[in-house]
């Protein structure tokens, strides 16, 4: 019994000493962070100057992954991570504007996401409706004439979400600045299926037989029915959170895209992470299969 008490007491003592050591280190950690700020500021400016002097993608796609894990890591309900993710999108638009990137596509909600719990799906779509209004009032959208397009299966969206998408597109239709594609209710497989369906309906309307359609079908004709018609294919695709897959994003358009997988969760993705990704893109030799 005495040995047991001694063991417990010894363990408690070790825990207490470890806690005291951590507390003692806090001022030192804060001091080191304070000292590192100028160095970090200098490195970010140096990195940006190098990236800005090089060629940048004409079209960049981003798979915004890690919102729920970010919320769990800081002790919040998982759905609250999506609000942090939305705030990060606003920063992303500024970074892309700084580099003169003409086309940006963000993957925010897939068709597979509809299979999440009804409560989470409702919260996600309600957040889109709320933030779409804020986006219209965002000074950067107005000042930089950002044009917004929604790509995905609109028929699956609730009426209020559909109305919000139409408001975004209508209000920015005359803008001639950066194009922001928001992939909402999107799936690469469904996009290709929809493109084939549109092509066939067009052929029927024109009185062409299926044999004629098959004989004359080209990749260019099929591509003309994709959601992204008129937009160049993405040069560069970034996915956050450490996952290394496309999850159905741009299955057709990404044939010759360069990929970059970043460990940072989307809400924790920093400007310096973005610049490092672009620098990595600039260091690659794109051969397009040749």
C-alpha positions in Angstrom: 0.0 0.0 0.0 2.9 2.4 0.8 4.5 1.6 -2.5 1.3 2.4 -4.3 1.0 5.8 -2.5 4.7 6.5 -3.3 4.1 5.7 -7.0 1.1 7.9 -7.2 2.8 10.7 -5.4 5.9 10.4 -7.6 3.7 10.5 -10.7 1.9 13.6 -9.5 5.2 15.2 -8.7 6.5 14.5 -12.2 3.3 15.9 -13.7 3.6 19.0 -11.5 7.2 19.6 -12.5 6.4 19.1 -16.2 3.6 21.7 -15.9 5.9 24.1 -14.2 8.5 23.7 -16.9 5.9 24.5 -19.6 4.7 27.5 -17.7 8.2 28.7 -17.3 8.8 28.4 -21.0 5.8 30.5 -22.0 7.5 33.9 -21.6 10.5 32.5 -23.6 8.2 31.3 -26.4 6.4 34.6 -26.6 9.8 36.4 -26.6 11.1 34.2 -29.4 7.9 34.8 -31.5 8.3 38.5 -30.9 11.9 38.3 -32.2 10.9 36.2 -35.2 8.3 38.6 -36.5 10.7 41.0 -38.3 12.5 38.0 -39.8 9.2 36.5 -40.9 8.1 39.8 -42.4 11.3 40.2 -44.3 11.1 36.6 -45.6 7.5 37.0 -46.8 8.4 40.2 -48.6 11.5 38.6 -50.2 9.4 35.6 -51.3 6.7 37.8 -52.8 9.2 39.9 -54.7 10.6 36.8 -56.3 7.3 35.2 -57.1 5.8 38.5 -58.5 8.8 38.7 -60.9 8.0 35.3 -62.4 5.2 34.0 -64.5 2.0 33.2 -62.7 -0.9 30.8 -63.6 -3.6 32.2 -65.8 -6.1 29.9 -63.9 -5.6 28.5 -60.5 -7.9 26.0 -58.8 -8.1 25.4 -55.0 -9.6 22.5 -53.1 -10.3 24.1 -49.8 -9.9 21.1 -47.4 -9.6 21.0 -43.6 -12.2 23.3 -42.2 -13.7 20.7 -39.8 -10.3 19.5 -38.6 -9.3 23.0 -38.0 -12.3 23.6 -35.8 -11.7 20.4 -33.8 -8.1 21.3 -33.3 -9.0 24.6 -31.6 -11.9 23.1 -29.6 -14.9 24.3 -31.6 -17.9 22.5 -33.1 -16.8 21.2 -36.5 -19.3 23.3 -38.5 -17.8 26.5 -37.2 -14.6 25.8 -39.1 -16.4 26.7 -42.3 -16.7 30.3 -41.2 -13.0 30.5 -40.7 -12.6 29.0 -44.2 -14.8 31.7 -45.7 -12.7 34.4 -44.1 -9.6 32.8 -45.6 -11.2 33.0 -49.1 -11.4 36.7 -48.7 -7.7 36.8 -48.1 -7.0 34.5 -51.0 -8.8 36.9 -53.4 -6.4 39.6 -52.3 -3.3 37.4 -52.8 -4.5 36.4 -56.3 -5.2 40.1 -57.2 -1.7 41.0 -56.0 -0.2 38.5 -58.5 -2.6 39.4 -61.4 -4.1 35.9 -61.6 -7.0 36.2 -64.0 -9.1 33.1 -63.2 -9.6 31.5 -59.8 -11.8 28.5 -59.1 -12.6 27.4 -55.5 -14.1 24.0 -54.7 -16.4 24.7 -51.7 -19.1 22.0 -51.8 -19.2 18.8 -53.7 -22.2 16.7 -54.7 -20.9 14.1 -52.2 -21.3 16.7 -49.4 -25.1 16.4 -49.8 -24.7 13.0 -48.1 -23.6 14.7 -44.8 -26.1 15.1 -42.0 -29.0 17.3 -42.9 -28.0 19.7 -40.1 -24.5 20.2 -41.5 -25.7 20.6 -45.1 -28.2 23.2 -44.0 -25.6 25.1 -42.1 -23.1 25.0 -45.0 -25.7 26.3 -47.5 -27.0 28.9 -45.1 -23.5 30.1 -44.7 -23.1 30.4 -48.5 -26.3 32.5 -48.7 -25.1 34.8 -45.9 -21.6 35.2 -47.2 -22.8 35.7 -50.8 -24.4 39.0 -49.6 -21.2 40.0 -47.9 -19.2 39.2 -51.0 -21.3 41.6 -53.0 -20.6 44.4 -50.6 -16.9 43.5 -50.3 -14.8 46.6 -51.4 -12.3 44.4 -53.2 -15.0 42.8 -55.4 -16.3 46.3 -56.4 -13.0 48.0 -56.7 -11.3 45.2 -58.7 -14.4 44.4 -60.7 -14.3 40.7 -59.8 -16.8 38.6 -61.8 -18.4 35.7 -60.0 -19.8 32.5 -61.6 -21.2 29.5 -59.9 -20.5 26.1 -61.4 -22.2 22.9 -60.4 -25.5 21.1 -60.4 -27.8 24.1 -59.7 -31.0 22.0 -59.8 -29.9 20.3 -56.6 -29.6 23.6 -54.7 -32.4 24.9 -52.5 -34.3 27.9 -53.7 -32.7 30.4 -51.4 -29.2 29.2 -52.4 -30.1 29.3 -56.1 -31.4 32.9 -55.7 -28.1 33.9 -54.0 -26.1 32.4 -56.8 -28.1 34.3 -59.4 -27.7 37.6 -57.4 -24.0 37.1 -57.4 -23.7 36.5 -61.1 -26.2 39.2 -62.1 -24.5 41.9 -59.9 -21.0 41.1 -61.2 -21.9 40.2 -64.8 -20.5 43.4 -66.3 -17.2 43.2 -64.2 -14.1 42.8 -66.3 -11.6 41.9 -63.6 -10.6 38.6 -62.2 -13.1 35.7 -62.7 -14.0 33.8 -59.6 -15.6 30.4 -60.2 -17.3 29.0 -57.1 -17.8 25.2 -57.5 -21.0 24.6 -55.5 -22.8 21.2 -55.7 -20.0 20.2 -58.1 -18.7 16.9 -59.3 -16.3 16.3 -62.2 -18.1 13.2 -63.2 -21.4 14.9 -63.1 -20.0 17.8 -65.1 -18.9 15.5 -67.9 -22.2 13.6 -67.8 -24.1 16.9 -68.0 -21.9 17.9 -71.0 -22.7 14.7 -72.9 -26.4 15.2 -72.1 -26.4 18.7 -73.4 -24.5 17.6 -76.5 -27.1 14.9 -77.2 -30.0 17.2 -76.7 -28.5 19.7 -79.1 -28.0 17.0 -81.7 -31.6 15.9 -81.4 -32.8 19.5 -81.8 -30.7 19.8 -84.9 -32.0 16.5 -86.3 -28.7 14.7 -86.3 -28.7 10.9 -85.8 -26.7 9.3 -83.0 -24.5 7.7 -85.7 -23.6 11.2 -87.1 -22.9 12.5 -83.6 -20.5 9.6 -82.9 -18.7 10.0 -86.2 -18.1 13.8 -85.7 -17.6 14.0 -82.0 -14.4 15.8 -80.9 -13.0 16.8 -77.5 -13.5 20.4 -78.5 -17.2 19.9 -79.1 -17.6 18.1 -75.8 -15.6 20.8 -73.9 -17.9 23.4 -75.3 -20.7 22.0 -73.0 -18.7 22.0 -69.8 -19.5 24.3 -66.9 -16.2 26.2 -67.6 -16.8 26.9 -71.3 -14.8 30.0 -72.3 -12.4 29.7 -69.3 -8.9 28.4 -69.8 -8.1 25.1 -68.2 -6.4 25.5 -64.8 -2.6 25.6 -64.9 -2.2 24.9 -61.2 -4.3 23.2 -58.6 -3.6 23.5 -54.9 -5.2 21.2 -52.2 -4.8 22.0 -48.5 -4.9 19.7 -45.5 -2.3 17.1 -46.6 -4.7 15.0 -48.6 -3.3 14.0 -52.0 -6.3 13.5 -54.3 -8.6 15.5 -56.5 -11.9 14.3 -55.0 -13.6 14.7 -58.4 -12.4 18.3 -59.0 -11.9 19.3 -62.7 -11.5 15.7 -64.0 -11.6 16.9 -67.6 -9.9 20.3 -67.3 -7.0 19.1 -65.1 -5.5 16.8 -67.7 -2.3 18.9 -67.9 -2.6 20.9 -64.6 0.3 21.0 -62.2 -0.6 19.9 -58.6 0.5 21.1 -55.2 -0.5 19.5 -51.9 -0.1 21.5 -48.8 -0.2 20.1 -45.2 -1.8 23.3 -43.8 -5.6 23.1 -43.1 -7.5 25.6 -45.2 -8.3 28.1 -42.5 -4.6 28.1 -41.4 -3.3 28.5 -44.9 -1.1 31.6 -44.9 0.0 34.1 -47.6 3.5 32.7 -47.3 2.1 29.2 -48.0 0.4 30.5 -51.1 3.6 32.2 -52.3 5.6 29.0 -51.7 3.1 27.1 -53.8 3.3 29.6 -56.7 7.1 29.6 -56.5 7.0 25.8 -56.7 4.8 26.1 -59.8 7.3 28.6 -61.4 10.1 26.1 -60.9 8.4 23.3 -63.0 8.9 22.6 -66.6 5.5 22.1 -68.2 5.6 19.9 -71.3 1.9 19.1 -71.8 2.6 15.5 -72.7 5.3 16.4 -75.3 
